[in-house]
């Protein structure tokens, strides 16, 4: 993308999707970025990146979402992608308890490699498969509260809460960045925010106007 188009957006926010293989990260990503769901979705090899342009509080933001592979053999590779990330969506499959148990190791990795101000949203995916549920909603809520995370349940298949989860994450990143900008101005210093640079993309714009409903869905 040419530099001539890099002047219309206010921020570039890098976010990552993490969790075990098969929890639905790729379909969450494609639903949010392209409003698509792929029944024949195959495991991600390495990393996939998607973009979305969003307006939040009069600021135009380019969300750069990295979908990392959940397989163990790729974890050494994907850990490097945490660098510079301002947000993370930690995903488990409500129909597979093992993916919920794995959250601890993923959260440890996030806190080891991620930014100290990293915004983390815990997402229980595949609520359209309610009849096969192995992790109760209350369990997700309790875990999120214990770890200081926001929690939402989603279905990429039915397009339930996908938009809301991503906008929750991006809005929280924006709020932290705005606060840092204000503090820097008050201190008379220059703000250095990872990936906080002006960019432009050609996707249809979406305006984030919904109120936060974190931990209620």
Backbone bond lengths (Angstrom), bond angles and torsions (degrees), N, CA, C in turn:
res aa  C-N    CA-C-N  psi(-1)  N-CA   C-N-CA  omega(-1)  CA-C   N-CA-C  phi
1 X - - - 1.461 - - 1.515 109.68 -
2 X 1.299 117.82 128.52 1.450 121.83 -173.69 1.509 113.40 -71.13
3 X 1.351 115.36 151.03 1.454 120.42 179.93 1.522 112.23 -63.49
4 X 1.331 116.83 -22.64 1.463 120.79 -178.73 1.523 111.53 -63.46
5 X 1.316 116.08 -19.37 1.465 119.75 -177.67 1.538 112.06 -103.53
6 X 1.327 116.52 10.93 1.458 120.19 -172.23 1.521 113.94 -97.11
7 X 1.342 117.48 25.24 1.451 118.85 -173.42 1.527 114.70 -118.70
8 X 1.334 118.24 -1.72 1.455 118.90 -172.76 1.520 114.41 -97.21
9 X 1.335 118.24 -17.09 1.454 121.16 178.69 1.524 110.27 -104.79
10 X 1.323 115.02 152.62 1.463 119.99 -175.87 1.523 113.39 -89.27
11 X 1.329 116.63 -34.82 1.459 119.35 -176.73 1.523 111.41 -141.29
12 X 1.331 114.70 151.83 1.456 122.53 166.63 1.521 106.25 -115.10
13 X 1.335 117.30 117.03 1.459 122.08 179.88 1.520 109.08 -108.72
14 X 1.312 116.01 116.92 1.466 120.33 175.62 1.522 109.34 -88.51
15 X 1.339 116.11 130.10 1.462 121.81 177.65 1.523 108.43 -131.69
16 X 1.331 116.70 154.73 1.462 120.21 178.69 1.522 110.71 -124.38
17 X 1.320 115.15 148.45 1.461 122.66 172.70 1.520 106.77 -105.67
18 X 1.332 117.46 125.15 1.457 119.62 179.89 1.527 110.47 -133.89
19 X 1.321 114.86 161.41 1.452 121.86 -177.70 1.516 108.94 145.96
20 X 1.314 117.07 171.34 1.461 121.59 -178.42 1.524 112.34 -60.54
21 X 1.308 115.49 160.14 1.459 121.54 176.05 1.524 110.43 -62.37
22 X 1.325 116.48 136.94 1.460 120.80 175.11 1.518 115.92 85.93
23 X 1.340 118.09 6.48 1.469 119.02 -179.36 1.526 112.25 -81.92
24 X 1.336 117.18 -9.54 1.463 119.87 176.57 1.514 114.74 107.04
25 X 1.332 117.40 20.01 1.473 120.62 -178.70 1.526 112.11 -61.67
26 X 1.330 116.61 -44.12 1.466 120.37 -177.21 1.526 111.74 -64.12
27 X 1.331 116.92 -39.09 1.465 119.21 -179.98 1.523 111.89 -74.22
28 X 1.324 118.02 -30.99 1.467 119.98 172.44 1.526 109.12 -62.96
29 X 1.322 115.50 -42.70 1.462 121.12 -179.28 1.526 111.43 -64.86
30 X 1.336 117.05 -46.71 1.467 120.03 -177.99 1.532 111.38 -70.87
31 X 1.336 117.03 -31.66 1.463 119.73 177.83 1.529 110.14 -67.81
32 X 1.325 116.91 -41.89 1.464 120.76 -178.96 1.527 111.78 -72.13
33 X 1.326 117.53 -42.08 1.462 120.30 -173.66 1.527 113.74 -85.37
34 X 1.343 116.84 -32.34 1.472 119.71 -175.57 1.526 113.87 -129.48
35 X 1.337 116.99 0.53 1.460 122.68 -175.50 1.524 110.29 54.94
36 X 1.329 115.51 46.16 1.455 121.63 179.03 1.529 110.18 -125.02
37 X 1.323 115.43 152.37 1.461 121.68 173.50 1.519 107.40 -132.18
38 X 1.336 115.81 130.28 1.460 120.29 -177.34 1.527 109.96 -111.62
39 X 1.341 114.87 111.78 1.461 119.41 178.75 1.517 111.25 -66.28
40 X 1.336 116.58 -27.93 1.461 120.67 -177.97 1.527 111.96 -99.00
41 X 1.333 116.87 25.89 1.457 121.73 -178.52 1.525 110.98 -57.22
42 X 1.335 115.56 131.20 1.464 121.33 -179.23 1.526 109.75 -105.92
43 X 1.332 118.11 158.34 1.466 120.78 -179.82 1.528 111.82 -55.61
44 X 1.312 116.26 139.19 1.454 121.44 178.56 1.522 109.79 -71.35
45 X 1.317 116.10 136.65 1.459 121.63 175.44 1.522 107.53 -103.73
46 X 1.325 115.85 108.45 1.461 119.02 179.95 1.519 112.08 82.25
47 X 1.347 115.52 -100.85 1.462 119.13 -176.87 1.512 110.46 -149.86
48 X 1.336 117.44 147.51 1.452 122.63 170.90 1.525 107.69 -127.20
49 X 1.317 116.05 144.77 1.464 120.49 -175.49 1.523 109.77 -124.40
50 X 1.337 115.68 134.80 1.462 121.23 176.36 1.523 108.80 -132.09
51 X 1.336 115.57 160.75 1.460 121.03 -176.07 1.523 110.93 -129.15
52 X 1.315 114.01 154.39 1.460 119.76 174.48 1.530 108.07 -153.61
53 X 1.314 116.19 135.98 1.461 120.94 178.23 1.514 109.36 -97.19
54 X 1.325 116.27 130.38 1.463 122.20 -173.80 1.522 109.88 -136.13
55 X 1.318 117.33 141.22 1.464 121.28 174.40 1.519 108.86 -105.88
56 X 1.327 116.40 123.66 1.460 122.76 178.73 1.526 108.37 -130.59
57 X 1.322 116.10 118.92 1.456 121.66 177.30 1.532 112.10 49.47
58 X 1.316 115.34 51.35 1.461 123.82 175.80 1.529 113.57 69.22
59 X 1.314 118.39 10.04 1.455 121.82 176.23 1.523 108.63 -111.56
60 X 1.321 116.39 134.91 1.454 121.28 179.22 1.531 108.56 -94.93
61 X 1.305 115.17 122.56 1.458 121.52 -173.41 1.522 110.34 -119.79
62 X 1.333 115.73 137.19 1.458 120.33 170.93 1.521 107.31 -101.90
63 X 1.315 116.11 113.68 1.461 120.86 176.68 1.523 108.34 -88.03
64 X 1.310 115.29 122.08 1.461 122.06 178.45 1.529 106.60 -108.63
65 X 1.323 116.55 106.65 1.463 121.27 -173.53 1.529 110.42 -104.15
66 X 1.317 115.38 123.39 1.461 121.73 179.63 1.523 108.90 -102.01
67 X 1.322 116.51 119.83 1.458 121.27 176.17 1.516 109.04 -97.57
68 X 1.331 116.69 107.32 1.458 120.73 -175.63 1.516 111.41 -94.52
69 X 1.328 115.90 151.09 1.457 121.36 -179.67 1.515 110.39 -69.53
70 X 1.328 116.27 144.69 1.456 120.48 -179.13 1.515 113.98 -94.75
71 X 1.355 116.99 -9.98 1.456 118.88 -177.35 1.525 110.74 -65.92
72 X 1.317 115.43 144.10 1.464 121.20 -177.92 1.531 111.79 -56.22
73 X 1.338 117.67 -38.74 1.459 118.81 -174.49 1.520 113.00 -68.21
74 X 1.337 116.96 -14.07 1.460 119.58 178.97 1.529 112.83 -100.26
75 X 1.314 117.88 -3.33 1.469 119.11 -172.47 1.519 112.41 -64.48
76 X 1.343 117.32 -35.12 1.466 119.57 178.49 1.527 110.30 -64.96
77 X 1.340 116.18 -30.99 1.463 120.63 179.26 1.524 110.13 -76.64
78 X 1.325 116.41 -48.67 1.461 119.58 -172.24 1.521 113.28 -70.50
79 X 1.336 117.77 -23.18 1.465 118.89 -179.57 1.524 111.73 -59.25
80 X 1.329 116.84 -30.16 1.467 120.03 -179.98 1.525 111.65 -68.96
81 X 1.328 117.09 -20.92 1.460 120.50 -178.64 1.530 112.80 -76.42
82 X 1.323 117.07 -11.87 1.465 119.74 176.92 1.524 111.09 -67.82
83 X 1.331 115.86 -24.59 1.467 119.70 -176.25 1.530 110.38 -60.92
84 X 1.315 115.40 124.40 1.463 119.98 178.86 1.517 114.22 86.69
85 X 1.346 117.30 -5.07 1.465 119.82 179.66 1.528 110.02 -74.46
86 X 1.320 116.26 136.16 1.456 121.84 178.49 1.524 112.27 -101.69
87 X 1.331 116.41 -15.62 1.455 120.84 -179.83 1.516 110.81 -145.71
88 X 1.332 115.89 155.19 1.463 120.92 177.54 1.516 109.46 -143.36
89 X 1.318 115.39 138.28 1.453 121.77 174.14 1.523 106.75 -108.17
90 X 1.330 116.35 112.69 1.455 123.09 -177.74 1.523 107.99 -95.57
91 X 1.329 116.55 112.50 1.467 121.54 -168.10 1.527 112.38 -111.64
92 X 1.338 115.32 134.72 1.462 120.88 169.55 1.523 108.60 -130.76
93 X 1.318 115.31 160.79 1.464 123.18 -178.33 1.534 108.27 -98.69
94 X 1.322 117.61 119.56 1.469 120.20 -176.06 1.525 112.07 -65.05
95 X 1.348 118.06 -13.94 1.465 121.08 -179.73 1.531 112.35 -95.70
96 X 1.340 117.05 -0.30 1.478 120.73 -179.26 1.526 109.09 -133.77
97 X 1.327 116.29 101.15 1.465 120.72 -176.45 1.523 112.06 -59.42
98 X 1.320 117.13 -32.19 1.467 120.07 -179.25 1.529 111.58 -57.85
99 X 1.331 117.12 -33.55 1.469 120.14 -179.56 1.526 111.30 -72.95
100 X 1.325 116.53 -25.12 1.464 121.73 175.75 1.528 109.84 -75.60
101 X 1.335 115.76 -41.49 1.465 121.16 177.52 1.535 110.39 -61.27
102 X 1.326 116.26 -34.36 1.471 121.18 -178.32 1.528 113.59 -70.13
103 X 1.329 117.42 -12.82 1.461 119.84 -176.07 1.529 112.21 -56.90
104 X 1.323 116.25 -34.63 1.458 119.63 -177.47 1.530 111.48 -59.94
105 X 1.361 116.08 -44.84 1.473 118.30 -178.39 1.530 110.72 -69.04
106 X 1.346 116.87 -35.71 1.462 119.27 179.04 1.528 110.98 -67.78
107 X 1.317 115.80 -40.52 1.461 119.77 179.94 1.526 110.64 -66.99
108 X 1.328 116.45 -37.71 1.464 120.01 176.10 1.520 110.58 -61.11
109 X 1.327 115.67 -43.29 1.466 120.50 179.66 1.522 111.10 -64.72
110 X 1.323 116.08 -41.51 1.463 120.73 178.16 1.519 111.20 -58.52
111 X 1.324 115.05 -46.65 1.462 119.30 -176.82 1.523 112.43 -72.59
112 X 1.327 115.88 -22.96 1.461 119.80 177.69 1.522 111.69 -78.17
113 X 1.326 116.14 -41.58 1.463 120.62 -174.45 1.526 114.29 -102.72
114 X 1.324 116.89 -18.89 1.462 120.15 -172.73 1.510 114.63 -86.32
115 X 1.317 115.02 166.88 1.467 123.50 175.51 1.524 109.71 -62.82
116 X 1.325 117.55 145.92 1.475 120.01 -178.23 1.524 112.65 -65.51
117 X 1.337 117.32 -24.06 1.463 121.04 178.44 1.529 112.40 -97.79
118 X 1.332 116.83 16.26 1.459 121.52 -177.09 1.526 111.52 -55.98
119 X 1.320 116.60 128.55 1.471 122.09 175.77 1.528 107.74 -87.19
120 X 1.329 116.64 121.81 1.465 120.68 -177.44 1.528 110.17 -117.69
121 X 1.324 115.39 125.33 1.461 122.48 176.11 1.521 108.27 -111.20
122 X 1.324 117.13 123.19 1.461 121.61 176.41 1.519 108.64 -87.94
123 X 1.334 116.10 126.96 1.466 120.85 -175.49 1.524 110.82 -124.59
124 X 1.332 115.60 123.88 1.453 121.69 170.94 1.519 107.68 -94.03
125 X 1.313 117.23 115.72 1.469 120.91 -174.01 1.527 112.41 -97.35
126 X 1.327 114.53 167.68 1.475 124.06 173.50 1.524 114.08 67.46
127 X 1.326 116.51 42.63 1.470 119.29 177.84 1.524 112.10 -68.64
128 X 1.326 117.84 -11.55 1.468 120.34 175.21 1.528 110.66 -69.31
129 X 1.353 117.39 -14.71 1.466 121.97 178.45 1.527 110.47 -102.88
130 X 1.317 115.45 42.86 1.466 122.76 -175.73 1.529 112.45 -54.04
131 X 1.328 116.19 -34.93 1.467 119.61 -177.68 1.524 112.31 -66.74
132 X 1.340 117.00 -17.42 1.471 121.27 -179.49 1.526 112.07 -107.64
133 X 1.318 116.68 13.52 1.459 121.21 -175.80 1.537 112.05 -59.00
134 X 1.349 115.25 134.55 1.466 121.65 175.71 1.529 111.17 -118.71
135 X 1.338 116.60 -13.39 1.464 121.16 179.45 1.527 107.88 -122.39
136 X 1.314 116.56 117.48 1.454 120.20 -178.99 1.530 110.98 -72.28
137 X 1.319 115.30 150.03 1.464 120.99 -179.14 1.527 111.23 -56.92
138 X 1.314 116.43 -39.10 1.467 120.98 -178.68 1.533 111.19 -63.24
139 X 1.335 116.66 -33.62 1.463 120.04 177.44 1.517 111.15 -63.68
140 X 1.334 116.00 -41.47 1.460 120.64 177.63 1.517 111.25 -63.28
141 X 1.331 115.48 -42.35 1.465 120.54 179.67 1.522 111.58 -62.12
142 X 1.331 115.40 -46.03 1.469 120.05 -178.12 1.523 110.67 -63.97
143 X 1.327 116.70 -43.72 1.467 120.11 179.32 1.528 110.67 -61.67
144 X 1.333 115.69 -43.87 1.466 120.34 -179.66 1.530 110.86 -62.39
145 X 1.324 116.46 -43.80 1.463 120.28 179.55 1.525 110.97 -63.42
146 X 1.318 116.29 -40.24 1.467 121.16 -179.68 1.526 111.11 -62.82
147 X 1.326 116.52 -38.58 1.467 121.58 -176.01 1.534 112.90 -95.33
148 X 1.326 116.62 0.56 1.460 119.42 179.24 1.516 113.91 72.43
149 X 1.336 116.37 34.57 1.461 121.69 -178.36 1.529 110.28 -109.07
150 X 1.319 115.24 163.33 1.450 121.77 169.69 1.530 107.37 -90.17
151 X 1.328 118.60 145.76 1.459 121.46 -176.82 1.522 111.62 -130.68
152 X 1.327 115.57 134.91 1.458 121.81 174.33 1.520 109.05 -145.58
153 X 1.347 116.30 149.11 1.458 121.16 172.97 1.524 108.32 -104.83
154 X 1.326 115.98 143.22 1.464 120.94 -173.67 1.526 111.89 -136.99
155 X 1.322 114.42 164.81 1.465 121.95 168.20 1.518 107.64 -140.46
156 X 1.333 116.03 110.71 1.464 119.67 176.08 1.528 109.73 -68.93
157 X 1.336 116.84 -32.30 1.463 121.43 -179.67 1.529 110.86 -62.73
158 X 1.339 116.66 -46.98 1.464 121.13 -179.94 1.527 112.72 -94.29
159 X 1.306 116.25 0.47 1.471 122.29 -178.14 1.543 111.45 56.92
160 X 1.310 115.90 51.01 1.458 122.35 178.75 1.536 110.37 -107.21
161 X 1.319 115.92 119.75 1.463 123.39 174.96 1.529 115.20 66.01
162 X 1.323 117.98 8.30 1.466 119.40 178.91 1.527 109.96 -68.94
163 X 1.326 115.51 -52.28 1.464 120.63 177.89 1.525 110.42 -57.32
164 X 1.331 116.04 -44.90 1.464 120.91 -176.81 1.528 111.78 -62.35
165 X 1.325 117.12 -40.29 1.466 120.69 -178.73 1.526 111.19 -65.55
166 X 1.326 116.34 -45.92 1.470 119.62 179.51 1.525 111.37 -65.81
167 X 1.329 116.80 -42.70 1.466 119.48 -179.53 1.523 111.40 -66.45
168 X 1.324 116.47 -33.84 1.467 120.35 175.76 1.525 109.92 -60.07
169 X 1.319 116.11 -47.36 1.456 121.09 -179.61 1.525 111.89 -63.26
170 X 1.327 116.52 -48.07 1.459 121.06 -176.24 1.526 111.50 -68.26
171 X 1.335 116.60 -37.25 1.467 119.81 177.87 1.523 110.97 -65.06
172 X 1.332 117.27 -40.92 1.462 120.48 178.09 1.523 111.12 -64.45
173 X 1.330 117.33 -38.96 1.470 120.76 176.65 1.524 109.54 -61.93
174 X 1.323 116.00 -44.65 1.463 120.83 179.56 1.523 111.07 -60.06
175 X 1.333 116.57 -42.58 1.465 120.23 -179.55 1.527 111.20 -62.18
176 X 1.335 116.77 -42.49 1.468 120.58 179.12 1.524 110.47 -65.68
177 X 1.338 116.01 -43.62 1.460 120.74 -179.88 1.525 110.84 -63.39
178 X 1.331 116.55 -41.93 1.470 120.75 179.10 1.521 111.19 -62.65
179 X 1.338 115.91 -41.08 1.463 120.39 179.20 1.523 110.64 -63.96
180 X 1.334 115.88 -41.49 1.471 119.99 178.77 1.525 110.70 -65.03
181 X 1.336 115.78 -38.71 1.461 120.14 178.86 1.520 110.49 -63.09
182 X 1.330 115.96 -44.07 1.462 121.24 179.05 1.524 111.09 -62.17
183 X 1.321 116.49 -45.01 1.461 120.72 180.00 1.526 111.13 -63.94
184 X 1.340 116.23 -38.87 1.458 120.00 179.42 1.525 111.02 -64.95
185 X 1.329 116.08 -39.99 1.462 120.04 178.48 1.522 110.95 -64.86
186 X 1.325 115.78 -41.37 1.461 120.05 -179.78 1.528 111.43 -66.09
187 X 1.329 115.90 -31.75 1.464 120.43 -179.88 1.521 112.63 -89.15
188 X 1.339 114.81 -4.32 1.459 119.12 179.64 1.508 113.75 69.82
189 X 1.336 116.71 27.53 1.459 120.81 179.35 1.516 110.27 -116.78
190 X 1.325 115.10 165.76 1.459 120.50 179.58 1.518 109.32 -89.22
191 X 1.322 116.28 137.64 1.462 120.61 179.32 1.517 110.08 -84.27
192 X 1.326 114.89 132.52 1.457 119.85 174.87 1.519 107.59 -118.33
193 X 1.324 116.24 100.78 1.468 121.61 -178.45 1.522 108.77 -112.99
194 X 1.315 116.04 129.97 1.461 119.39 179.00 1.520 109.91 -56.04
195 X 1.311 115.96 129.07 1.463 122.37 176.89 1.516 113.83 63.88
196 X 1.333 118.06 15.81 1.456 119.57 178.40 1.506 110.77 -88.17
197 X 1.310 117.45 78.42 1.448 120.76 -177.48 1.521 110.69 -137.72
198 X 1.307 116.15 160.08 1.462 120.53 -176.27 1.517 110.32 -80.33
199 X 1.314 115.62 131.55 1.455 120.63 179.16 1.525 109.19 -144.96
200 X 1.325 115.71 174.30 1.467 120.88 178.01 1.512 108.76 -147.43
201 X 1.338 116.67 138.27 1.452 120.83 171.56 1.514 108.76 -133.73
202 X 1.311 115.80 165.92 1.450 119.44 -172.78 1.503 115.99 -97.86
203 X 1.343 118.58 7.31 1.460 120.84 -179.64 1.523 110.61 -66.31
204 X 1.315 115.48 160.25 1.460 119.54 174.25 1.524 108.98 -63.28
205 X 1.291 114.98 139.68 1.464 119.81 -177.48 1.519 110.47 -81.60
206 X 1.313 115.50 142.79 1.464 120.66 173.59 1.515 107.44 -124.46
207 X 1.300 116.62 138.03 1.459 120.52 179.83 1.523 109.46 -103.97
208 X 1.323 115.33 125.67 1.464 120.27 -179.52 1.514 109.00 -84.17
209 X 1.312 115.38 104.19 1.461 119.43 -177.49 1.519 112.31 -120.29
210 X 1.341 117.12 -7.55 1.458 119.78 -176.48 1.516 110.11 -73.24
211 X 1.302 115.51 144.21 1.445 119.88 176.52 1.511 109.87 -74.37
212 X 1.319 115.25 154.39 1.453 120.66 179.93 1.522 110.54 -60.68
213 X 1.341 115.62 131.07 1.453 118.60 174.08 1.525 109.16 -128.54
214 X 1.313 114.39 31.52 1.443 121.88 -179.78 1.528 111.29 -55.82
215 X 1.322 114.67 138.27 1.470 122.17 175.74 1.525 113.39 69.04
216 X 1.329 118.08 12.39 1.462 118.85 178.81 1.517 111.84 -116.85
217 X 1.343 117.23 -9.48 1.458 119.28 -176.21 1.516 111.28 -117.45
